Amino acid sequence: MKIKGWYKQKKDGLWMKIEILYSTGGMNYFYGKSEPRGYSVAFTTVEKDDWCEKYAPMSDENFRIFAKEVKRKSKKVERELIEYVGSIIDGLFNLYEKMDKEAIFNKIREFNKRSKK
């Protein structure tokens, strides 16, 4: 379930999309493993117009980082994650444009460490 999304246009005319997602978790039969319930941050390159978006679902440019596990949907965690991602959104777009996935993972992990306190 999409919670919030941000867009930024790339030089080649495509758009970078960063969005916060909530998943109820459970068994993922495609990957053959159980996924936790919680919030993720998804990074997607899309072709966008006034009516729709197009993207390549299995592209290396598109990935999702699990940000926070929860027992049930939490407005507090949702609000904190939106504020955190919103505060570093320009940096995330810059890292995504460079495809520096390790730095992006570290930024999202910082939220998980910070929110445990």
DSSP file (Angstrom, degrees, kcal/mol; ACC not computed):
  #  RESIDUE AA STRUCTURE BP1 BP2  ACC     N-H-->O    O-->H-N    N-H-->O    O-->H-N    TCO  KAPPA ALPHA  PHI   PSI    X-CA   Y-CA   Z-CA
    1    1 A M              0   0    0      0, 0.0    21,-2.5     0, 0.0     2,-0.3   0.000 360.0 360.0 360.0 125.5    0.0    0.0    0.0
    2    2 A K  E     +A   21   0A   0     19,-0.2    19,-0.2     1,-0.2     3,-0.1  -0.540 360.0 173.2 -74.4 133.5    1.5    3.3   -1.1
    3    3 A I  E     -     0   0A   0     17,-3.2     2,-0.3     1,-0.4    18,-0.2   0.803  64.4 -13.7-104.3 -50.2    1.8    5.9    1.7
    4    4 A K  E     -A   20   0A   0     16,-1.1    16,-3.0     2,-0.0    -1,-0.4  -0.987  59.9-164.7-156.5 146.8    3.7    8.8    0.2
    5    5 A G  E     -A   19   0A   0     -2,-0.3     2,-0.3    14,-0.3    14,-0.2  -0.984   5.2-163.2-140.4 151.9    5.7    9.4   -3.0
    6    6 A W  E     -A   18   0A   0     12,-2.8    12,-2.4    -2,-0.3     2,-0.3  -0.958  10.1-159.2-129.2 148.6    8.2   12.0   -4.4
    7    7 A Y  E     +A   17   0A   0     -2,-0.3     2,-0.3    10,-0.2    10,-0.2  -0.945  11.0 177.7-128.3 149.3    9.3   12.5   -8.0
    8    8 A K  E     -A   16   0A   0      8,-1.8     8,-3.2    -2,-0.3     2,-0.3  -0.952  28.8-123.6-148.6 133.3   12.3   14.1   -9.6
    9    9 A Q  E     -A   15   0A   0     -2,-0.3     6,-0.3     6,-0.2     2,-0.1  -0.559  22.5-142.6 -79.8 137.4   13.1   14.3  -13.3
   10   10 A K    >   -     0   0    0      4,-3.4     3,-1.5    -2,-0.3    -1,-0.0  -0.444  27.9-105.0 -88.8 168.5   16.3   12.9  -14.6
   11   11 A K  T 3  S+     0   0    0      1,-0.3    -1,-0.1    -2,-0.1     4,-0.0   0.787 118.2  59.9 -65.4 -27.7   18.4   14.5  -17.4
   12   12 A D  T 3  S-     0   0    0      2,-0.1    -1,-0.3     1,-0.1     3,-0.1   0.375 121.2-103.3 -84.5   6.4   17.3   11.8  -19.9
   13   13 A G  S <  S+     0   0    0     -3,-1.5    -2,-0.1     1,-0.4     2,-0.1   0.239  86.9 116.0  93.4 -14.3   13.6   12.7  -19.5
   14   14 A L        -     0   0    0     33,-0.1    -4,-3.4    -5,-0.1     2,-0.4  -0.349  61.1-123.9 -79.3 169.6   12.7    9.8  -17.2
   15   15 A W  E     -AB   9  46A   0     31,-3.1    31,-3.0    -6,-0.3     2,-0.5  -0.914   5.2-140.6-118.2 143.0   11.6   10.3  -13.6
   16   16 A M  E     -AB   8  45A   0     -8,-3.2    -8,-1.8    -2,-0.4     2,-0.5  -0.873  22.0-164.1 -95.5 133.2   13.0    8.9  -10.4
   17   17 A K  E     -AB   7  44A   0     27,-3.3    27,-2.6    -2,-0.5     2,-0.5  -0.979  10.5-175.3-122.2 128.8   10.2    8.0   -7.9
   18   18 A I  E     +AB   6  43A   0    -12,-2.4   -12,-2.8    -2,-0.5     2,-0.3  -0.990  17.0 170.4-119.7 125.7   10.8    7.4   -4.2
   19   19 A E  E     -AB   5  42A   0     23,-2.1    23,-3.1    -2,-0.5     2,-0.5  -0.973  32.9-127.7-139.3 153.4    7.8    6.2   -2.2
   20   20 A I  E     -AB   4  41A   0    -16,-3.0   -17,-3.2    -2,-0.3   -16,-1.1  -0.848  32.2-171.1 -97.7 129.8    7.0    4.8    1.2
   21   21 A L  E     -AB   2  40A   0     19,-2.6    19,-2.4    -2,-0.5     2,-0.4  -0.884  15.9-149.4-122.8 151.5    5.1    1.6    1.2
   22   22 A Y  E     - B   0  39A   0    -21,-2.5     2,-0.4    -2,-0.3    17,-0.2  -0.978  15.0-170.7-118.1 135.6    3.3   -0.5    3.9
   23   23 A S  E     - B   0  38A   0     15,-2.6    15,-2.1    -2,-0.4     3,-0.1  -0.984  25.5-146.0-127.4 137.6    3.1   -4.3    3.6
   24   24 A T        -     0   0    0     -2,-0.4    13,-0.2     1,-0.2    -1,-0.1   0.558  45.3-145.5 -75.6  -6.9    1.1   -6.6    5.7
   25   25 A G        +     0   0    0     11,-0.3     2,-0.2    13,-0.1    -1,-0.2  -0.203  42.1 127.0  75.2-168.1    3.8   -9.2    5.3
   26   26 A G  E     -D   35   0B   0      9,-2.7     9,-3.4    -3,-0.1     2,-0.3  -0.648  64.9 -12.4 110.2-168.9    3.4  -13.0    5.0
   27   27 A M  E     -D   34   0B   0      7,-0.3     2,-0.8    -2,-0.2     7,-0.3  -0.508  49.1-158.8 -74.5 127.8    4.5  -15.6    2.6
   28   28 A N  E  >> -D   33   0B   0      5,-3.1     5,-1.6    -2,-0.3     4,-1.6  -0.895   7.5-173.9-103.9 100.7    5.9  -14.4   -0.8
   29   29 A Y  T  45S+     0   0    0     -2,-0.8    -1,-0.1     1,-0.2     5,-0.1   0.735  79.2  63.1 -71.4 -22.6    5.5  -17.3   -3.1
   30   30 A F  T  45S+     0   0    0      1,-0.2    -1,-0.2     3,-0.1    -2,-0.0   0.926 118.1  27.1 -64.7 -44.7    7.3  -15.7   -5.9
   31   31 A Y  T  45S-     0   0    0     -3,-0.3    -2,-0.2     2,-0.2    -1,-0.2   0.562 106.3-126.2 -94.4 -11.1   10.5  -15.5   -3.8
   32   32 A G  T  <5S+     0   0    0     -4,-1.6     2,-0.3     1,-0.2    -3,-0.2   0.828  72.9  96.3  71.6  32.5    9.7  -18.5   -1.7
   33   33 A K  E   <S-D   28   0B   0     -5,-1.6    -5,-3.1    -7,-0.1     2,-0.4  -0.976  75.7-103.7-148.6 162.2   10.1  -16.8    1.7
   34   34 A S  E     -D   27   0B   0     -2,-0.3    -7,-0.3    -7,-0.3    -9,-0.0  -0.698  32.6-151.4 -87.6 137.6    8.1  -15.1    4.4
   35   35 A E  E     -D   26   0B   0     -9,-3.4    -9,-2.7    -2,-0.4     2,-0.0  -0.860  17.1-115.4-109.8 145.1    8.3  -11.3    4.5
   36   36 A P        -     0   0    0      0, 0.0     2,-0.4     0, 0.0   -11,-0.3  -0.326  28.2-108.6 -74.8 158.8    7.9   -9.1    7.6
   37   37 A R  S    S+     0   0    0    -13,-0.2    33,-2.0    33,-0.2     2,-0.3  -0.714  72.7  73.2 -82.9 133.8    5.0   -6.7    8.2
   38   38 A G  E    S-BC  23  69A   0    -15,-2.1   -15,-2.6    -2,-0.4     2,-0.3  -0.997  75.2 -38.6 159.5-161.0    6.2   -3.1    8.0
   39   39 A Y  E     -BC  22  68A   0     29,-2.6    28,-2.7    -2,-0.3    29,-1.9  -0.781  41.2-177.7-107.8 141.4    7.3   -0.1    6.0
   40   40 A S  E     -BC  21  66A   0    -19,-2.4   -19,-2.6    -2,-0.3     2,-0.5  -0.896  23.2-134.7-130.6 160.5    9.7    0.0    3.0
   41   41 A V  E     -BC  20  65A   0     24,-2.6    24,-2.8    -2,-0.3     2,-0.4  -0.986  25.8-158.0-116.7 122.0   11.2    2.7    0.9
   42   42 A A  E     -BC  19  64A   0    -23,-3.1   -23,-2.1    -2,-0.5     2,-0.5  -0.816   7.3-159.8-106.6 140.5   10.9    1.9   -2.9
   43   43 A F  E     +BC  18  63A   0     20,-3.3    20,-2.1    -2,-0.4     2,-0.4  -0.979  21.2 167.5-120.0 120.5   13.1    3.4   -5.6
   44   44 A T  E     -B   17   0A   0    -27,-2.6   -27,-3.3    -2,-0.5     2,-0.6  -0.994  31.5-142.7-138.5 139.0   11.8    3.2   -9.2
   45   45 A T  E     +B   16   0A   0     -2,-0.4    11,-0.5   -29,-0.2     2,-0.3  -0.909  35.4 179.7 -97.9 125.4   12.7    4.8  -12.5
   46   46 A V  E     -B   15   0A   0    -31,-3.0   -31,-3.1    -2,-0.6     2,-0.5  -0.888  35.1-134.4-128.1 155.1    9.5    5.6  -14.4
   47   47 A E  E     -E   54   0C   0      7,-2.9     7,-2.5    -2,-0.3     2,-0.4  -0.958  41.3-170.8-101.9 124.7    8.4    7.1  -17.7
   48   48 A K  E     +E   53   0C   0     -2,-0.5     2,-0.2     5,-0.2     5,-0.2  -0.918  20.8 162.1-128.8 142.1    5.6    9.4  -16.8
   49   49 A D        -     0   0    0      3,-2.2    -2,-0.0    -2,-0.4     5,-0.0  -0.715  59.4 -75.3-136.2-166.7    2.9   11.4  -18.6
   50   50 A D  S    S+     0   0    0     -2,-0.2     3,-0.1     1,-0.2    -2,-0.0   0.759 126.2  32.2 -66.1 -23.7   -0.3   13.1  -17.5
   51   51 A W  S    S-     0   0    0      1,-0.2     2,-0.3     0, 0.0    -1,-0.2   0.769 120.1  -2.4-107.2 -31.4   -2.2    9.8  -17.4
   52   52 A C        -     0   0    0      2,-0.0    -3,-2.2     0, 0.0     2,-0.4  -0.917  52.2-121.3-154.9 174.8    0.1    7.0  -16.4
   53   53 A E  E     -E   48   0C   0     -2,-0.3     2,-0.4    -5,-0.2    -5,-0.2  -0.958  18.9-161.4-123.8 145.1    3.5    5.7  -15.4
   54   54 A K  E     +E   47   0C   0     -7,-2.5    -7,-2.9    -2,-0.4     2,-0.3  -0.988  18.8 159.8-125.6 138.9    5.5    2.9  -17.1
   55   55 A Y        -     0   0    0     -2,-0.4    -9,-0.1    -9,-0.2    -2,-0.0  -0.978  43.8-111.7-151.1 163.3    8.4    1.1  -15.5
   56   56 A A    >   -     0   0    0    -11,-0.5     3,-1.7    -2,-0.3     6,-0.2  -0.870  27.1-158.2 -98.2 106.7   10.4   -2.2  -15.9
   57   57 A P  T 3  S+     0   0    0      0, 0.0    -1,-0.1     0, 0.0     5,-0.0   0.780  88.1  42.3 -60.9 -30.6    9.5   -4.2  -12.8
   58   58 A M  T 3  S+     0   0    0      3,-0.0     2,-0.1     5,-0.0    -2,-0.0   0.175  85.5 130.0-102.4  18.7   12.6   -6.5  -12.9
   59   59 A S    X   -     0   0    0     -3,-1.7     3,-1.1     1,-0.1   -14,-0.0  -0.391  64.4-129.7 -72.9 148.2   15.1   -3.7  -13.7
   60   60 A D  T 3  S+     0   0    0      1,-0.2    -1,-0.1    -2,-0.1    -2,-0.0   0.716 107.5  65.2 -67.0 -20.4   18.3   -3.3  -11.6
   61   61 A E  T 3  S+     0   0    0     -5,-0.1     2,-0.5   -16,-0.1    -1,-0.2   0.703  92.2  72.4 -74.6 -18.8   17.4    0.3  -11.2
   62   62 A N    <   +     0   0    0     -3,-1.1     2,-0.3    -6,-0.2   -18,-0.2  -0.858  62.1 144.8-104.3 126.4   14.3   -0.5   -9.2
   63   63 A F  E     -C   43   0A   0    -20,-2.1   -20,-3.3    -2,-0.5     2,-0.4  -0.969  34.3-138.8-153.6 166.4   14.6   -1.7   -5.7
   64   64 A R  E     -C   42   0A   0     -2,-0.3     2,-0.5   -22,-0.2   -22,-0.2  -0.989   8.7-155.5-133.5 138.9   13.0   -1.6   -2.3
   65   65 A I  E     -C   41   0A   0    -24,-2.8   -24,-2.6    -2,-0.4     2,-0.4  -0.966  20.4-129.2-117.8 125.2   14.6   -1.3    1.2
   66   66 A F  E     +C   40   0A   0     -2,-0.5   -26,-0.3   -26,-0.2     3,-0.1  -0.597  30.4 176.7 -72.6 125.4   12.8   -2.5    4.2
   67   67 A A  E     +     0   0A   0    -28,-2.7     2,-0.3    -2,-0.4   -27,-0.2   0.831  56.1   3.2-102.4 -39.9   12.8    0.3    6.7
   68   68 A K  E     -C   39   0A   0    -29,-1.9   -29,-2.6     2,-0.0     2,-0.4  -0.931  55.6-142.2-158.4 125.4   10.9   -0.7    9.8
   69   69 A E  E     +C   38   0A   0     -2,-0.3     2,-0.3   -31,-0.2   -31,-0.3  -0.708  27.4 179.3 -86.0 138.9    9.1   -3.8   11.1
   70   70 A V        -     0   0    0    -33,-2.0   -33,-0.2    -2,-0.4     3,-0.1  -0.950  37.4-133.2-136.3 156.3    5.9   -3.3   13.0
   71   71 A K  S    S-     0   0    0     -2,-0.3     2,-0.3     1,-0.3    -1,-0.1   0.831  94.0  -5.4 -76.7 -33.3    3.3   -5.5   14.6
   72   72 A R  S    S-     0   0    0    -35,-0.1    -1,-0.3    -3,-0.1   -48,-0.0  -0.957 100.7 -62.8-151.9 166.4    0.4   -3.6   13.0
   73   73 A K        -     0   0    0     -2,-0.3     2,-0.5    -3,-0.1    -2,-0.0  -0.273  54.5-161.3 -56.2 132.8    0.1   -0.4   10.9
   74   74 A S     >  -     0   0    0      1,-0.1     4,-2.4     2,-0.0     5,-0.1  -0.963  23.7-163.4-128.6 117.4    1.3    2.6   12.9
   75   75 A K  H  > S+     0   0    0     -2,-0.5     4,-2.8     2,-0.2     5,-0.2   0.852  96.5  55.8 -62.6 -34.1    0.5    6.2   12.2
   76   76 A K  H  > S+     0   0    0      2,-0.2     4,-2.6     1,-0.2    -1,-0.2   0.952 110.7  41.5 -65.0 -50.2    3.4    7.2   14.4
   77   77 A V  H  > S+     0   0    0      2,-0.2     4,-2.7     1,-0.2     5,-0.2   0.906 115.0  53.4 -63.3 -40.9    6.0    5.2   12.5
   78   78 A E  H  X S+     0   0    0     -4,-2.4     4,-2.5     2,-0.2    -2,-0.2   0.943 111.1  44.9 -56.9 -50.6    4.4    6.3    9.2
   79   79 A R  H  X S+     0   0    0     -4,-2.8     4,-2.4     1,-0.2    -2,-0.2   0.910 113.8  49.8 -62.0 -44.3    4.6   10.0   10.2
   80   80 A E  H  X S+     0   0    0     -4,-2.6     4,-2.5     1,-0.2    -1,-0.2   0.895 112.3  47.4 -63.6 -40.4    8.2    9.6   11.5
   81   81 A L  H  X S+     0   0    0     -4,-2.7     4,-2.9     2,-0.2     5,-0.3   0.904 111.3  50.3 -68.9 -41.0    9.3    7.8    8.3
   82   82 A I  H  X S+     0   0    0     -4,-2.5     4,-2.5    -5,-0.2    -2,-0.2   0.927 113.5  46.4 -61.1 -44.4    7.7   10.4    6.0
   83   83 A E  H  X S+     0   0    0     -4,-2.4     4,-1.8     2,-0.2    -2,-0.2   0.917 114.7  47.4 -63.4 -43.7    9.4   13.2    8.0
   84   84 A Y  H  X S+     0   0    0     -4,-2.5     4,-1.1     2,-0.2    -2,-0.2   0.959 116.0  41.9 -64.5 -52.0   12.8   11.4    7.9
   85   85 A V  H >< S+     0   0    0     -4,-2.9     3,-0.7     1,-0.2     4,-0.4   0.910 114.0  53.8 -62.9 -41.5   12.7   10.6    4.2
   86   86 A G  H >< S+     0   0    0     -4,-2.5     3,-0.6    -5,-0.3     4,-0.3   0.850 105.9  53.6 -59.8 -34.6   11.3   14.1    3.4
   87   87 A S  H 3< S+     0   0    0     -4,-1.8    -1,-0.2     1,-0.2    -2,-0.2   0.741 120.9  30.2 -74.5 -22.1   14.2   15.7    5.3
   88   88 A I  T <X S+     0   0    0     -4,-1.1     4,-2.3    -3,-0.7    -1,-0.2   0.174  84.4 115.9-118.3  16.5   16.8   13.8    3.3
   89   89 A I  H <> S+     0   0    0     -3,-0.6     4,-2.5    -4,-0.4     5,-0.2   0.863  74.7  51.8 -60.2 -40.6   14.9   13.5    0.0
   90   90 A D  H  > S+     0   0    0     -4,-0.3     4,-2.1     1,-0.2    -1,-0.2   0.922 111.7  47.8 -62.9 -42.5   17.3   15.6   -2.1
   91   91 A G  H  > S+     0   0    0      2,-0.2     4,-2.4     1,-0.2    -2,-0.2   0.886 110.9  51.4 -63.6 -39.4   20.3   13.5   -0.9
   92   92 A L  H  X S+     0   0    0     -4,-2.3     4,-2.7     2,-0.2    -2,-0.2   0.913 109.2  49.9 -64.7 -42.3   18.4   10.3   -1.7
   93   93 A F  H  X S+     0   0    0     -4,-2.5     4,-2.4     2,-0.2    -2,-0.2   0.910 111.1  49.9 -62.3 -40.9   17.6   11.4   -5.2
   94   94 A N  H  X S+     0   0    0     -4,-2.1     4,-1.4     2,-0.2    -2,-0.2   0.920 113.4  45.4 -63.3 -43.4   21.3   12.3   -5.7
   95   95 A L  H  X>S+     0   0    0     -4,-2.4     5,-2.6     1,-0.2     4,-0.5   0.882 112.7  51.4 -66.4 -38.1   22.4    8.9   -4.5
   96   96 A Y  H ><5S+     0   0    0     -4,-2.7     3,-0.7     1,-0.2    -2,-0.2   0.889 106.5  53.5 -67.0 -38.9   19.8    7.2   -6.6
   97   97 A E  H 3<5S+     0   0    0     -4,-2.4    -1,-0.2     1,-0.3    -2,-0.2   0.864 113.0  43.6 -63.2 -34.9   20.9    9.0   -9.7
   98   98 A K  H 3<5S-     0   0    0     -4,-1.4    -1,-0.3    -5,-0.2    -2,-0.2   0.535 110.1-128.3 -82.8  -7.6   24.4    7.8   -9.1
   99   99 A M  T <<5 +     0   0    0     -3,-0.7     2,-1.5    -4,-0.5    -3,-0.2   0.870  49.7 160.4  56.9  41.4   23.0    4.3   -8.3
  100  100 A D     >< +     0   0    0     -5,-2.6     4,-1.8     1,-0.2     3,-0.2  -0.635   6.4 169.0 -89.5  76.9   24.9    4.2   -5.0
  101  101 A K  H  >  +     0   0    0     -2,-1.5     4,-3.0     1,-0.2     5,-0.2   0.848  69.4  57.8 -63.3 -36.6   22.7    1.6   -3.4
  102  102 A E  H  > S+     0   0    0      1,-0.2     4,-2.2     2,-0.2    -1,-0.2   0.923 107.9  46.4 -62.1 -43.7   25.0    1.0   -0.4
  103  103 A A  H  > S+     0   0    0      2,-0.2     4,-2.0    -3,-0.2    -1,-0.2   0.879 112.7  51.0 -65.6 -37.1   24.8    4.6    0.7
  104  104 A I  H  X S+     0   0    0     -4,-1.8     4,-2.2     2,-0.2     5,-0.2   0.937 109.1  50.5 -64.8 -46.6   21.0    4.5    0.2
  105  105 A F  H  X S+     0   0    0     -4,-3.0     4,-2.6     1,-0.2    -2,-0.2   0.913 109.9  51.3 -55.9 -43.7   20.8    1.4    2.3
  106  106 A N  H  X S+     0   0    0     -4,-2.2     4,-1.7     1,-0.2    -1,-0.2   0.892 108.1  51.5 -62.9 -40.2   22.8    3.1    5.0
  107  107 A K  H  X S+     0   0    0     -4,-2.0     4,-0.9     2,-0.2    -1,-0.2   0.915 113.1  44.6 -62.4 -42.9   20.6    6.2    5.0
  108  108 A I  H  X S+     0   0    0     -4,-2.2     4,-1.4     1,-0.2     3,-0.5   0.877 109.5  55.7 -70.9 -37.3   17.4    4.0    5.5
  109  109 A R  H  X S+     0   0    0     -4,-2.6     4,-2.5     1,-0.2     5,-0.2   0.847  98.6  63.7 -61.5 -33.3   19.1    1.9    8.2
  110  110 A E  H  X S+     0   0    0     -4,-1.7     4,-2.7     1,-0.2    -1,-0.2   0.889 100.6  51.7 -57.7 -39.3   19.8    5.1   10.1
  111  111 A F  H  X S+     0   0    0     -4,-0.9     4,-2.8    -3,-0.5    -1,-0.2   0.933 108.8  49.7 -62.4 -45.4   16.0    5.6   10.4
  112  112 A N  H  X S+     0   0    0     -4,-1.4     4,-0.8     1,-0.2    -2,-0.2   0.913 114.3  44.6 -61.6 -43.1   15.6    2.1   11.8
  113  113 A K  H >< S+     0   0    0     -4,-2.5     3,-0.6     1,-0.2     4,-0.5   0.921 115.8  47.9 -65.4 -43.3   18.4    2.6   14.4
  114  114 A R  H >< S+     0   0    0     -4,-2.7     3,-0.9     1,-0.2    -2,-0.2   0.867 108.9  52.8 -66.1 -37.8   17.0    6.1   15.3
  115  115 A S  H 3< S+     0   0    0     -4,-2.8    -1,-0.2     1,-0.2    -2,-0.2   0.633  97.6  66.3 -78.4 -12.5   13.4    4.9   15.6
  116  116 A K  T <<        0   0    0     -4,-0.8    -1,-0.2    -3,-0.6    -2,-0.2   0.717 360.0 360.0 -76.6 -20.5   14.4    2.1   18.1
  117  117 A K    <         0   0    0     -3,-0.9    -1,-0.2    -4,-0.5    -2,-0.1   0.483 360.0 360.0 -75.3 360.0   15.4    4.6   20.7
